[in-house]
Structure formats: structure tokens, C-alpha cells
Amino acid sequence: MSDDISQLNFTAAARLYKWPSLGNLRREDRAPYMVSDGTLDECIREFMAKPANSRHLYEIRTKAQAPLISDILSPEHIVELSRLRDFL
């Protein structure tokens, strides 16, 4: 797995999206909207700067990098990638 980690491209194009919410809960009846357009690294940094209690409302969309990065990254996945990035 360490080879997979070292080959991650944090400069890949990515977009940070936020789900509309009501009472800090996702509105599944609405589509998420883009709040940032940049690199995967920039989107991870912007996501991590959000308050922890609202991160569940965000996702990052990027080109998949098998096996560790899918095209839509959940909040939990983003936190793990942030930890990995700090060790590289």
C-alpha cells in the first residue's frame, strides 16, 4: 500500500462541494453546489478548515486514482487523505 500512497497526485484537479442543509442535516432532495475549484490538495485544505461539526455537508469530486481515491470523496475519506498527505 505504501507504493499506492506515494503515487497519489495531490495536484490533480478537484472541486469541493457543499450539500444544502436544514438544521445541519443534508438536504438529499437538493443537489450539492461547488464552493471551491482547484487542486486536490487545495480542496482538502479548505475542507479541513471547515468546522468539524459541519464537514459532513461537504464532499470532494476529482478524477479517481485507484485504489485509494474515488471520484467522489466522503468527509471521512477526506480526513484520512489529509492525514496521509501530512506524512508524505
N, C-alpha and C positions, 0 to 999 in steps of 0.2 A: 504494500500500500504506500510506502514512502516514495516510490517512484511516481505513483499517481499524484501525490501531493506536490512533489517538486515540479511536475509538469502543468500545474494549474496556471491558467492565464488570467491574472487579475487585471490585465489591461484590456480584456475583451469588452466590447460594447454591452451596456446593460442599462436597464431603466428601473427605477424604484416606483412602485405603485402603492396607492393607499385605497383601501376599501371605504366607501361611505359608511358612517356608523350612526347609531342611535343608542344612547346610554352606554357608550364604549363597547358596543357589540356590532359586529359586521352586519351590514345590510346586504344579505345574499340576493335580494331582489334588485340590486343595483350593480352596475359594473364598476370595477376599480378605475381610478384615474391616475395618470402619470404625475409624479411630483419632482422627479429628477431624471435627467438623461446624461449618462457619462460612461465611465468605466465600471467594471465590477467592483474594483477597489473603492472608487468614489461612492458608489451606491451602498456598499457595506458600511463605510464610514458614516454616511448620512443616516442610514438605518440605526446604527449603534448610538448615534447622538440623540435619537428619539427617546422619550421617557419609556422605561421598561414596561409600564402598565398600558402603553398604547401600541407596542410593537406588533401585537397580534393583528393589527389592522393593515400591516404592510406586507409586501412581497417584492421580490426582485425577479425580473424577467431578463434572460440572457440566452445566448446560444449554449446548448448542452455541451458539457465536457465530461464524457463518460470516464469513469463510473461515479465520480463524486459530485458533479454539478448537473442538475436537471435544468430544463428550460424555464421552469418557474420554481423559485426558491421560497420555501416557507420560512417564517420567522425563526423557528428552531434551527433550521438548516443554516440560515444566515449567521446566527450566533456561533455555530460550530465552525463555519468558514472563517469568521473573524478570529477565532482562537487559533486556527491553523495558520492563517496569514501572519499572525504575530510571531509564530515560531519559524517562519521561513526566512 
